[in-house]
Structures are given as C-alpha cells and as structure tokens.
Amino acid sequence: MKYISTRGNVEARGFIETVLMGLADDGGLMIPEEIPVVSAATLKEWEALSYQDLFLKIFSYYTNDEIPYEDLKDMVAKSYSSFRNPEVTPVQTITDKLHILELFHGPTFAFKDVALQFMGELYSYISKKQGEIIHILGATSGDTGAAAIQGVRGKEGIRICVLHPHLKVSKVQELQMTTVNDANVLNLAVKGNFDDCQGVIKELFGDLDFKGKHHLRAINSINFVRILAQTVYYFYAYLQVAKQQKLEKINFSIPSGNFGNVFSGYLAKKMGLPINKLIIATNENNILERFIKTGVYKSGDFLSTHSPSMDIQIASNFERYLYYFLGEDSQKVSEYMKKFQQEGQIVIDAEDLKRVQAEFSAHGVKNAECLEIIGKYKAEHDYLLDPHTACGIAAYETFGNDNEVCVSFATAHPAKFDEAIRLIDIKQQFPAEIEQLLSLPQYQTIVNNSKEEIVAQLEAFYNRA
Ligand SMILES: *Cc1c(COP(=O)(O)O)cnc(C)c1O
C-alpha cells in the first residue's frame, strides 16, 4: 500500500515513511492511495475476533508489505495489555437503540490512548529496526500529551517533550503528564495558553534545519496511523452490536474537535462498514456543526466549555474529508485550502451540501444542555457521562430516529473532568489509578512563553547522555 498527500505534491510513500512524515511535506495530509473494501461475508467472519485480532486484520491491509505479521502482532499485544478491560473498548447497552462504546479504559482514561499506545510501540519498533533516533515533540491542551507520554515512557530510542499551558489543563491531566519521571520524558509547562504552545511547535517544525538536526516527530492527529488505529473500534462496535441484535445499518455519535475521530469513521464506512449516519457532536466551538448545517466552513470565536478537549476552532483533519468530497481531486483541495487561508472560509453550494448531509448530521451542545444530559443519564440509567461523552449523547437524542441503532462514544472517564460533574452535585468515586496520582511528586520545567528558552531546554534534553 502506498500513501499520497491530499494536495498531490508528495511522491507516493510507504506506511513507515508516512508515519514518520506526519504532516505531508506539501502541507497536506497523507491518505492511502486506495482504500481496501471488506466484503459482507468477511465482516460476518470477523464477528468472532478479539479486539486485537480485528486490529491485525484491518492493519494488515495497510502495512502488509512493510511490517511482518508476527511483528505487528507483537506490537498490538503490547499496546493493549495496558488497558484495564480485556475487551479494550467494551460496548455498554443502554437501550435497544443506544449503545455506548467505552473508549476510556487505557492508561490516561481518554480515547487518545487507543491510538497512542500503539503509536508508541510503532515508533519504538521503527527506531529499533531502522536505527532511527526519534524525538517526539508536541503541544497539548491535556489529553493528547498525557496519552503520548504514557505511550512512549521508558521506551528505548525515543524521547518525548510535551508543552502544555501552565495551570491551564485539568488537575488530573496535569498529574498524568508530570508525575512521570522516566529519563526520556520532558514536560515543559509554558506560561501562556495552548495557542502559545502550539505556535512555538509550529515554528520549530517549520524550521527544517532544526527539525532534521534533532529528528523531530509529531504526535498530533494529522498522523495517519492515529486515524487508522481508531478505525478499528468502529468495526469492533458494529460487530459486538450485530452479535446482539439484527442490524441493517448503524449510526455513530462522536464527540468531536479536530475531526480525527469522525474521519476514522468515514474511513470505516469507505471500507464497507454499513454505517448510515456519522453524527458529529460539538460543543459551543461549533465550526463543524455550522458546516454540516449551512455549508460554510469558517472558524468563530474561541469559547471555554465543560468539554475542553473539544475546544477547537479549526478541525485539522477536515482536509482529509474534503479530498474525498471533491472527488479525490488534489488540485481542487489545494485551491480550497488556499482560499480558506486567504479568505478564512470555505463555502459549498446547496447541491453539494445535500451530499454532505446524506452522510453526516451535527449538533452543537451548549454548556447547560451538556450538564442536563449528565444529570438525566445518571438518574435514568445510573450511568455517569463525562462532559465530552455527554455531547455525543445529546446529539444522539437530537437525531435518534426510533428505527435506527446508534453507538455513541464515551471518549473520557468522568473522573478526568470532575470539575464539571461537581457543578451538578454528583459525587463520584475516583478510580484508584487517578486517586494515587494526587500524592506523587511532579516533574516539570516551568518556562516563559519564549522560543529561545524552549529551544535551550530542548537542546539540553537532546544532548543528555
Ligand atoms: C481529543 C478528544 C475529543 C475530540 O476528538 P477529535 O478526534 O479531535 O475530534 C473528544 N473527547 C475527548 C475526551 C478528547 O480527548
């Protein structure tokens, strides 16, 4: 399998090169040259597979010619041995129309673990096999950084530095990152906000000399391997529900920010999974909702909400969808993205909007509605939703056609966002893994929002024996 850029100006690459590249060299995003299609008969056979075996089946289409099966199998086994549930992503049945796929049983209690545990193993494998030094560098508003650090801590050949805005992530997120004291992990707490952190990272990755000299690699969800790892649980969820009840097609409701998770579902659909609608749940940062409803893709004002991991104004994975929407025409994608950069918006006509609406629905959830849903599900189903998950459930309730079965994603454990849960007077018992973080020492270096200071810290980190 080869991979190409949505903008068409990168020579076709293999899987490993694609993973190492991250953002495509022409500024686009990497996608498979051709999407493999799984037949209904094969899908039926897959009902009997464990999560890990299903992962292997799906990845084999994409990595076959580069990663020997036994190597992949070994990586997958290691990746998911850190999950607290043997099913990795278990399905909870709420009603015969609503199932919740729990994606939070990994080390940091949010869905980013599903992809980043594997990505850590994969980077380590590439490092060993190709003698590559890998220095992962990224900025986080909380969940990605914690999951990435847990994915690579203690691994040989890899170092990771994560920038987070000092005192502007949730307490649990901060502790998950900073209580790690492995020598290959550096936490920089920047006196600024997430955009400041992201700004420095962008500059450093844009400096090709610096990037090359220090072997910098990215962790954000523009990396195709993260997308593909998430595609697995769409299949898994469908297959578990299909074992329980007769299914024609299924809907998914997805708490969304960067469009990464939604795009994984779109890929699953293109691979032949019988998905009817992908329901995009956003919070008050609703660029995706506005696009699906009006055909205008334009960012609005940034708002802080109860679901901070979805507080995103530009959905970086949207370009991947645009590519397929525009008939796989990379010339057109380049024109649209250029227009977006220059004019700040993309507008599609009414005909095209119908095509979008045939595949997606969207609902932007206000803070009050989010809390109301948490209270309602606790009272009616004795199920405690985290605020991100609640957005997905609210969107399901808005669109839940009585004849359609929906799987709604639980993207984080409620303990991770207790700040919101407490607002409606619900007291929760923290899992022991989170409780014990509160008494551990923290390792982080607090720096000013200064590129020079950050570079100095990085150079010292990379020069350490
Ligand atoms: C990252 C994150 C999201 C948003 O996922 P995208 O792939 O960016 O759309 C939703 N919920 C939680 C808890 C997250 O950490």
The ligand as a MOL file (V3000), in Angstrom:
LIG
                    3D

  0  0  0     0  0            999 V3000
M  V30 BEGIN CTAB
M  V30 COUNTS 15 15 0 0 0
M  V30 BEGIN ATOM
M  V30 1 C -9.4980 14.6540 21.6680 0
M  V30 2 C -10.7990 14.4400 22.3030 0
M  V30 3 C -12.0050 14.6120 21.5780 0
M  V30 4 C -12.0330 15.1150 20.1470 0
M  V30 5 O -11.5160 14.1800 19.2250 0
M  V30 6 P -11.1180 14.6280 17.7340 0
M  V30 7 O -10.5010 13.4310 17.1290 0
M  V30 8 O -10.1620 15.7780 17.8780 0
M  V30 9 O -12.3780 15.0490 17.0410 0
M  V30 10 C -13.2040 14.3030 22.2310 0
M  V30 11 N -13.2310 13.9040 23.5210 0
M  V30 12 C -12.0920 13.7440 24.2490 0
M  V30 13 C -12.2000 13.3210 25.6660 0
M  V30 14 C -10.8510 14.0010 23.6690 0
M  V30 15 O -9.7170 13.8440 24.4000 0
M  V30 END ATOM
M  V30 BEGIN BOND
M  V30 1 1 1 2
M  V30 2 1 2 3
M  V30 3 2 2 14
M  V30 4 1 3 4
M  V30 5 2 3 10
M  V30 6 1 4 5
M  V30 7 1 5 6
M  V30 8 2 6 7
M  V30 9 1 6 8
M  V30 10 1 6 9
M  V30 11 1 10 11
M  V30 12 2 11 12
M  V30 13 1 12 13
M  V30 14 1 12 14
M  V30 15 1 14 15
M  V30 END BOND
M  V30 END CTAB
M  END
